[in-house]
């Protein structure tokens, strides 16, 4: 009876081992497929990007080849940036301007500069370095509208307080400082036309919410890619602009801009 | 009676299955513990962590993989040189023109910019900054009584100076009494009038919001007000004398 039971266990272990082998092989194959498709995504998106934004009728000069001159391209990008800013200045709400060649970020309302800060670090996706000049020019020549912004700090740090019953209770109510200033700040702004901007402060201190936001945004990207793969599509790939700036400026900027803020970028 | 018998029969059967299953599982675990598989626990942990490492490595590579393709070769014909120079000059003059148009958006007269996150202000005259300093803005406290609530927040956006007063008197609103745990007096009651608390000057921004002085100077630079903007005496005097009725106050 015991040996029969032992035999059953032995055969079960062999079965389990085989099953683990098959499952592992299947998982590795699936992961490889996902990897190949995800690594193919930037190429496919770059091709699409170059095709969609290569409409030469959008440029004001006759020969699009002129954009191949680096100096001229810089001048035209600057011109397009100023045009975008003027367009946004017609609006009554606060807008965000990012000037990458000057390493500055600013907020403006009706064309008036409210706050400007120096960027301490800029890291762009390779996508922008490999896209055609014409496509890049067309892509950045009009302002972007914010689709969604996520952060680990509150937009409005509201502190709820019950009205005291008497003067004794009122005297006990102490001033509560805004603690959000103590942690590392993470802001992710998702713009229309598939562009993402990640703003972080230049502190080296890590916090749980910062790690959570960094990892969750990565998982979100991966999840979206998986969804596309399971729908037999090449996964979407959104280029990212990562910038670092002073913490106080980042908090001021994030809290100042409205949810659907306009963003102008000088690439 | 028949039903009771059936229930007893099934429950004893269920108990025996459960007993045998538990015993088998226990035996299986004991056997497994003796095998090498159990000793491979670190491997199991590695297998569980690897997918996450894989995902983040993949995302990291995905952002940089385009490095493998060469950058777009930039070519243009030599005969375009003259046209290019012309276009460059045109672009430069267009940039100057656009920058001038943008600068023209800035008020020519004095205006004030208040940062409610860092509690700082800057006073400008055109593009020239004439004073900067610390102030106090709304605390973001939401005071809730039985039937009302107030959010002590400084309004953001473009506001205008709507009135200027010297030696202002503070007419205390209901929340000032509720916040202190005091009974709310009727409108016009003498206890509502407080002299000297708002400093020497006040500039009205509309809807009861003021820029005024303070007795609590140690709180300057902190978000402690009920929505008004507090400044120290010297800054307030400069702001009061620089801004006129209709001057713009930008709060963000």
Boltz contact constraints between the chains, C-beta under 6 A:
constraints:
  - contact:
      token1: [A, 9]
      token2: [B, 31]
      max_distance: 6.0
  - contact:
      token1: [A, 35]
      token2: [B, 58]
      max_distance: 6.0
  - contact:
      token1: [A, 38]
      token2: [B, 58]
      max_distance: 6.0
  - contact:
      token1: [A, 38]
      token2: [B, 62]
      max_distance: 6.0
  - contact:
      token1: [A, 39]
      token2: [B, 65]
      max_distance: 6.0
  - contact:
      token1: [A, 42]
      token2: [B, 65]
      max_distance: 6.0
  - contact:
      token1: [A, 42]
      token2: [B, 66]
      max_distance: 6.0
  - contact:
      token1: [A, 61]
      token2: [B, 87]
      max_distance: 6.0
  - contact:
      token1: [A, 65]
      token2: [B, 76]
      max_distance: 6.0
  - contact:
      token1: [A, 66]
      token2: [B, 84]
      max_distance: 6.0
  - contact:
      token1: [A, 66]
      token2: [B, 87]
      max_distance: 6.0
  - contact:
      token1: [A, 68]
      token2: [B, 74]
      max_distance: 6.0
  - contact:
      token1: [A, 68]
      token2: [B, 76]
      max_distance: 6.0
  - contact:
      token1: [A, 69]
      token2: [B, 84]
      max_distance: 6.0
  - contact:
      token1: [A, 72]
      token2: [B, 88]
      max_distance: 6.0
  - contact:
      token1: [A, 75]
      token2: [B, 91]
      max_distance: 6.0
  - contact:
      token1: [A, 76]
      token2: [B, 91]
      max_distance: 6.0
  - contact:
      token1: [A, 78]
      token2: [B, 95]
      max_distance: 6.0
  - contact:
      token1: [A, 79]
      token2: [B, 91]
      max_distance: 6.0
  - contact:
      token1: [A, 79]
      token2: [B, 94]
      max_distance: 6.0
  - contact:
      token1: [A, 79]
      token2: [B, 95]
      max_distance: 6.0
  - contact:
      token1: [A, 82]
      token2: [B, 98]
      max_distance: 6.0
  - contact:
      token1: [A, 89]
      token2: [B, 105]
      max_distance: 6.0
  - contact:
      token1: [A, 94]
      token2: [B, 252]
      max_distance: 6.0
  - contact:
      token1: [A, 109]
      token2: [B, 158]
      max_distance: 6.0
  - contact:
      token1: [A, 111]
      token2: [B, 102]
      max_distance: 6.0
  - contact:
      token1: [A, 111]
      token2: [B, 105]
      max_distance: 6.0
  - contact:
      token1: [A, 112]
      token2: [B, 106]
      max_distance: 6.0
  - contact:
      token1: [A, 114]
      token2: [B, 113]
      max_distance: 6.0
  - contact:
      token1: [A, 114]
      token2: [B, 250]
      max_distance: 6.0
  - contact:
      token1: [A, 114]
      token2: [B, 252]
      max_distance: 6.0
  - contact:
      token1: [A, 125]
      token2: [B, 63]
      max_distance: 6.0
  - contact:
      token1: [A, 126]
      token2: [B, 64]
      max_distance: 6.0
  - contact:
      token1: [A, 126]
      token2: [B, 66]
      max_distance: 6.0
  - contact:
      token1: [A, 126]
      token2: [B, 67]
      max_distance: 6.0
  - contact:
      token1: [A, 127]
      token2: [B, 66]
      max_distance: 6.0
  - contact:
      token1: [A, 130]
      token2: [B, 66]
      max_distance: 6.0
  - contact:
      token1: [A, 130]
      token2: [B, 69]
      max_distance: 6.0
  - contact:
      token1: [A, 132]
      token2: [B, 72]
      max_distance: 6.0
  - contact:
      token1: [A, 157]
      token2: [B, 140]
      max_distance: 6.0
  - contact:
      token1: [A, 158]
      token2: [B, 140]
      max_distance: 6.0
  - contact:
      token1: [A, 158]
      token2: [B, 142]
      max_distance: 6.0
  - contact:
      token1: [A, 159]
      token2: [B, 140]
      max_distance: 6.0
  - contact:
      token1: [A, 159]
      token2: [B, 141]
      max_distance: 6.0
  - contact:
      token1: [A, 160]
      token2: [B, 142]
      max_distance: 6.0
  - contact:
      token1: [A, 161]
      token2: [B, 141]
      max_distance: 6.0
  - contact:
      token1: [A, 161]
      token2: [B, 143]
      max_distance: 6.0
  - contact:
      token1: [A, 162]
      token2: [B, 144]
      max_distance: 6.0
  - contact:
      token1: [A, 163]
      token2: [B, 143]
      max_distance: 6.0
  - contact:
      token1: [A, 163]
      token2: [B, 145]
      max_distance: 6.0
  - contact:
      token1: [A, 163]
      token2: [B, 178]
      max_distance: 6.0
  - contact:
      token1: [A, 164]
      token2: [B, 181]
      max_distance: 6.0
  - contact:
      token1: [A, 166]
      token2: [B, 181]
      max_distance: 6.0
  - contact:
      token1: [A, 167]
      token2: [B, 181]
      max_distance: 6.0
  - contact:
      token1: [A, 169]
      token2: [B, 181]
      max_distance: 6.0
  - contact:
      token1: [A, 170]
      token2: [B, 180]
      max_distance: 6.0
  - contact:
      token1: [A, 170]
      token2: [B, 181]
      max_distance: 6.0
  - contact:
      token1: [A, 218]
      token2: [B, 56]
      max_distance: 6.0
  - contact:
      token1: [A, 218]
      token2: [B, 59]
      max_distance: 6.0
  - contact:
      token1: [A, 221]
      token2: [B, 59]
      max_distance: 6.0
  - contact:
      token1: [A, 222]
      token2: [B, 55]
      max_distance: 6.0
  - contact:
      token1: [A, 248]
      token2: [B, 118]
      max_distance: 6.0
  - contact:
      token1: [A, 251]
      token2: [B, 117]
      max_distance: 6.0
  - contact:
      token1: [A, 252]
      token2: [B, 115]
      max_distance: 6.0
  - contact:
      token1: [A, 252]
      token2: [B, 117]
      max_distance: 6.0
  - contact:
      token1: [A, 252]
      token2: [B, 118]
      max_distance: 6.0
  - contact:
      token1: [A, 255]
      token2: [B, 117]
      max_distance: 6.0
  - contact:
      token1: [A, 256]
      token2: [B, 252]
      max_distance: 6.0
